[in-house]
Amino acid sequence: MVDLFLDYLKLERNYSPATVKHYRDDLKEFERFFQELDLQLSWETIDSDIVRRWMEAMMDRGNVASSVNRRLSALRSFYRYALRRNLVEKDPVHGIQGPKRKRPLPQFLKEAEMDRLLDENMWTDCYKDVLARTIIVTFYETGIRISELIGLNDKDVDYINCEIKVTGKRDKQRIIPFGDELSETLISYQHRRNAEMKCESEAFFRTEKGERVTDAQVRQIVKTNLSKVSTLKKRSPHVLRHTFATAMLNHEAGLESVKKLLGHESLSTTEIYTHTTFEQLKKVYKNAHPRA
């Protein structure tokens, strides 16, 4: 039965020899497993409990979720094929969910690192540095996405109510409040920008040529400056977004509030910062500044 399935993959589906070999290895491994349990078992008599025990055995041996799911996928494909050709009467894999992948811990900067990065002594008074520092402060104080920062226009910044209006995914808009520190930084930048250039652009963040900053320019600004204070492998605008969310939750902000500020559609997306993951984040964060 397995040989028929492998021939089907090779001859009808035109799978590569390497892919067919992976399927063969995964299916043979499962066959060895159920035969060691009971020599009377066969592909036709396997039930879902045997499949689950196989998954548990793989995880007990230290296989990661992606590896278990790949082998489960091979078994699922095999039984679908066998069921369609009436080689078996039931599909024991039907309805079985593979293990969920562990979501990686978000990378973020410690408060001490942010303090050093934003220290005015780290920057010159040239326009390029003023722009770069303002961009970094904006990311850190609002948690906005890079696309939202790039798309920010002068009319979106409300200094009276200390709010910015951003356009997120699928053109959904939201209002993000900001504090005095960011207000002073934005005002100072805008005065400097207007003194440096006379142009018709509505863009808030502009290059020295008066053009709206690009994705690549912002990423380079963040990467270059985060490298001065952090050894993180990832040094992107998203790291500053994670830093914002971590700081908010560490200072007792509600999960729903953080969800709205980040512009997440689902609370489950924000929950990456909670439970065990958040407790680890919180521990690291508090070690960085015991006064928190």
C-alpha positions as CSV (number, residue, x, y, z in Angstrom):
1,M,0.0,0.0,0.0
2,V,2.8,2.4,0.8
3,D,4.6,1.5,-2.4
4,L,1.4,2.3,-4.4
5,F,1.2,5.7,-2.7
6,L,4.9,6.5,-3.4
7,D,4.4,5.6,-7.0
8,Y,1.4,7.9,-7.2
9,L,3.5,10.7,-5.8
10,K,6.3,10.1,-8.3
11,L,4.4,9.2,-11.4
12,E,1.1,11.1,-11.1
13,R,2.0,14.1,-8.9
14,N,5.6,14.4,-10.3
15,Y,7.1,14.8,-6.9
16,S,10.9,15.0,-6.8
17,P,12.9,11.9,-5.7
18,A,14.0,13.8,-2.6
19,T,10.4,14.6,-1.6
20,V,9.2,11.0,-2.3
21,K,12.1,9.8,-0.1
22,H,10.9,12.0,2.8
23,Y,7.4,10.6,2.5
24,R,8.8,7.0,2.5
25,D,11.0,7.7,5.5
26,D,8.1,9.2,7.5
27,L,5.7,6.4,6.6
28,K,8.2,3.7,7.4
29,E,8.9,5.3,10.7
30,F,5.2,5.2,11.6
31,E,5.0,1.6,10.4
32,R,7.9,0.6,12.7
33,F,6.2,2.4,15.6
34,F,2.9,0.6,15.3
35,Q,4.4,-2.7,14.7
36,E,6.5,-2.4,17.8
37,L,3.3,-1.7,19.7
38,D,1.5,-4.8,18.3
39,L,2.5,-7.0,15.4
40,Q,-1.2,-7.6,14.6
41,L,-1.7,-3.9,13.7
42,S,-1.8,-2.9,10.1
43,W,-2.4,0.2,8.0
44,E,-6.0,-0.9,7.7
45,T,-6.6,-1.4,11.4
46,I,-4.8,1.7,12.8
47,D,-7.0,4.1,14.8
48,S,-6.6,7.7,15.9
49,D,-5.3,6.6,19.3
50,I,-2.3,5.0,17.7
51,V,-1.6,8.2,15.7
52,R,-1.8,10.3,18.8
53,R,0.6,7.9,20.7
54,W,3.0,8.3,17.8
55,M,2.9,12.1,18.0
56,E,3.4,11.9,21.8
57,A,6.4,9.6,21.3
58,M,8.0,11.9,18.8
59,M,7.6,14.9,21.2
60,D,9.0,12.9,24.1
61,R,12.1,12.3,22.0
62,G,12.5,16.0,21.6
63,N,11.1,16.5,18.1
64,V,10.0,20.1,17.5
65,A,6.4,20.9,16.5
66,S,7.4,21.6,12.8
67,S,9.0,18.1,12.5
68,V,6.0,16.4,14.1
69,N,3.6,18.3,11.8
70,R,5.6,17.4,8.7
71,R,5.4,13.7,9.5
72,L,1.8,14.0,10.4
73,S,1.2,15.7,7.1
74,A,2.8,12.7,5.2
75,L,0.5,10.3,7.1
76,R,-2.5,12.4,6.4
77,S,-1.7,12.5,2.7
78,F,-1.2,8.7,2.6
79,Y,-4.6,8.0,4.2
80,R,-6.4,10.4,2.0
81,Y,-5.0,8.6,-1.0
82,A,-5.8,5.2,0.5
83,L,-9.4,6.2,1.3
84,R,-10.1,7.5,-2.2
85,R,-8.9,4.2,-3.7
86,N,-10.8,2.1,-1.2
87,L,-7.6,0.6,0.2
88,V,-8.8,1.4,3.8
89,E,-12.3,1.9,5.2
90,K,-11.4,4.9,7.5
91,D,-8.9,7.7,7.9
92,P,-7.4,7.6,11.4
93,V,-5.7,11.0,10.9
94,H,-9.0,12.8,10.2
95,G,-9.7,15.4,12.9
96,I,-6.3,15.1,14.5
97,Q,-4.5,18.4,15.2
98,G,-0.8,18.7,15.2
99,P,1.1,20.4,18.0
100,K,1.2,24.2,17.8
101,R,4.5,25.9,17.1
102,K,5.9,27.8,20.0
103,R,5.9,31.4,19.1
104,P,9.3,33.0,19.4
105,L,9.9,35.5,22.2
106,P,9.6,39.1,20.8
107,Q,12.9,40.8,20.8
108,F,13.0,44.2,22.5
109,L,15.4,46.7,24.0
110,K,15.9,47.1,27.7
111,E,15.1,50.5,29.3
112,A,18.7,51.2,29.9
113,E,19.5,50.7,26.2
114,M,16.6,53.0,25.2
115,D,17.8,55.6,27.7
116,R,21.3,55.6,26.1
117,L,19.9,55.6,22.6
118,L,17.7,58.6,23.2
119,D,20.3,60.5,25.2
120,E,20.7,63.8,23.3
121,N,24.5,63.6,23.7
122,M,24.4,60.6,21.3
123,W,23.2,62.9,18.5
124,T,24.5,65.9,16.6
125,D,22.2,68.8,15.7
126,C,22.4,68.1,11.9
127,Y,19.0,67.5,10.2
128,K,19.8,63.9,9.5
129,D,20.3,63.1,13.2
130,V,17.3,65.2,14.2
131,L,15.1,63.2,11.8
132,A,16.6,59.8,12.9
133,R,16.1,60.5,16.6
134,T,12.5,61.7,16.0
135,I,11.7,58.6,14.1
136,I,13.1,56.3,16.8
137,V,11.3,58.2,19.6
138,T,8.0,58.0,17.6
139,F,8.3,54.2,17.2
140,Y,9.2,53.8,20.9
141,E,6.4,56.1,22.3
142,T,3.6,55.0,20.0
143,G,4.3,51.4,18.9
144,I,3.2,52.2,15.3
145,R,4.2,50.1,12.3
146,I,6.8,51.2,9.8
147,S,4.2,51.7,7.1
148,E,2.1,53.8,9.4
149,L,5.1,56.0,10.3
150,I,6.0,56.5,6.6
151,G,2.4,57.4,5.7
152,L,2.1,60.0,8.5
153,N,1.1,63.5,7.2
154,D,1.3,66.8,9.0
155,K,-2.5,66.9,9.4
156,D,-2.4,63.6,11.3
157,V,-0.5,65.1,14.2
158,D,-2.7,66.9,16.7
159,Y,-0.6,68.8,19.2
160,I,-3.6,70.2,21.1
161,N,-5.0,66.8,22.1
162,C,-1.6,65.1,21.9
163,E,-2.8,62.4,19.4
164,I,-1.7,61.1,16.1
165,K,-4.0,59.4,13.5
166,V,-2.5,56.5,11.7
167,T,-3.7,54.4,8.8
168,G,-3.0,50.7,9.5
169,K,-3.6,47.4,7.7
170,R,-6.6,47.4,5.3
171,D,-6.7,51.2,5.6
172,K,-8.1,51.0,9.1
173,Q,-7.5,54.2,11.1
174,R,-6.9,54.6,14.8
175,I,-5.9,57.3,17.2
176,I,-2.8,57.0,19.4
177,P,-2.2,59.4,22.3
178,F,1.3,60.6,23.1
179,G,3.0,62.3,26.0
180,D,4.9,65.5,26.5
181,E,8.3,64.0,25.6
182,L,7.2,63.0,22.2
183,S,5.2,66.2,21.7
184,E,8.3,68.3,22.3
185,T,10.4,66.0,20.0
186,L,7.9,66.3,17.2
187,I,7.5,70.0,17.5
188,S,11.2,70.6,17.6
189,Y,11.7,68.3,14.5
190,Q,8.9,70.0,12.6
191,H,10.3,73.5,13.2
192,R,13.8,72.3,12.1
193,R,12.3,70.6,9.1
194,N,10.3,73.7,8.0
195,A,13.4,75.9,8.4
196,E,15.5,73.5,6.3
197,M,13.2,73.1,3.4
198,K,10.4,74.8,1.6
199,C,8.3,72.3,-0.3
200,E,4.7,71.3,-0.9
201,S,4.9,67.8,0.6
202,E,2.3,66.8,3.1
203,A,4.5,64.1,4.5
204,F,5.5,64.5,8.1
205,F,8.8,62.7,8.0
206,R,10.9,64.0,5.1
207,T,14.5,63.4,3.9
208,E,17.0,66.2,3.4
209,K,15.7,66.6,-0.1
210,G,12.1,67.2,1.2
211,E,10.8,63.8,0.0
212,R,8.8,61.4,2.1
213,V,11.0,58.9,3.8
214,T,11.0,55.4,2.3
215,D,10.8,51.9,3.9
216,A,14.4,51.2,3.2
217,Q,15.6,54.5,4.6
218,V,13.7,54.1,7.9
219,R,14.9,50.5,8.3
220,Q,18.5,51.6,7.8
221,I,18.1,54.5,10.3
222,V,16.8,52.1,12.9
223,K,19.3,49.4,12.3
224,T,22.3,51.8,12.3
225,N,21.2,53.4,15.6
226,L,20.1,50.3,17.5
227,S,23.5,48.8,16.7
228,K,25.0,51.5,18.9
229,V,23.3,50.3,22.1
230,S,22.2,46.7,21.5
231,T,23.7,43.4,20.5
232,L,20.3,42.0,19.3
233,K,20.6,40.2,16.0
234,K,17.3,41.7,14.9
235,R,17.4,45.5,14.8
236,S,14.3,46.6,13.0
237,P,11.4,49.0,13.6
238,H,9.4,46.0,14.8
239,V,11.9,45.6,17.7
240,L,10.9,49.1,18.8
241,R,7.2,48.1,18.5
242,H,7.9,45.1,20.8
243,T,9.7,47.4,23.2
244,F,6.7,49.7,23.3
245,A,4.3,46.9,24.0
246,T,6.5,45.3,26.6
247,A,7.0,48.6,28.5
248,M,3.2,49.2,28.4
249,L,2.3,45.8,29.9
250,N,5.2,46.0,32.4
251,H,3.6,49.1,33.7
252,E,0.3,47.5,34.2
253,A,-1.5,48.6,31.0
254,G,-4.5,46.4,30.1
255,L,-4.2,43.9,27.3
256,E,-7.2,45.4,25.5
257,S,-5.7,48.9,25.7
258,V,-2.4,47.6,24.2
259,K,-4.3,45.7,21.5
260,K,-6.0,49.0,20.4
261,L,-2.8,51.0,20.5
262,L,-1.0,48.4,18.4
263,G,-3.9,48.1,15.9
264,H,-4.3,44.3,16.4
265,E,-7.5,42.9,15.0
266,S,-7.4,39.9,17.3
267,L,-6.6,39.8,21.0
268,S,-4.8,36.5,20.4
269,T,-2.1,38.4,18.5
270,T,-1.5,40.7,21.5
271,E,-1.5,37.7,23.8
272,I,2.0,36.8,22.7
273,Y,3.1,39.2,25.4
274,T,1.1,37.4,28.1
275,H,1.1,34.2,30.1
276,T,4.5,32.4,30.2
277,T,5.9,34.5,27.4
278,F,5.0,37.7,29.1
279,E,6.3,36.5,32.4
280,Q,9.7,35.9,30.8
281,L,9.6,39.2,29.1
282,K,8.6,40.9,32.4
283,K,11.4,39.2,34.3
284,V,14.1,40.4,31.8
285,Y,12.6,43.8,31.6
286,K,12.5,44.3,35.3
287,N,16.1,43.1,35.7
288,A,17.0,45.9,33.3
289,H,15.5,48.5,35.6
290,P,14.6,47.2,39.2
291,R,12.7,50.4,40.0
292,A,9.9,49.4,37.6
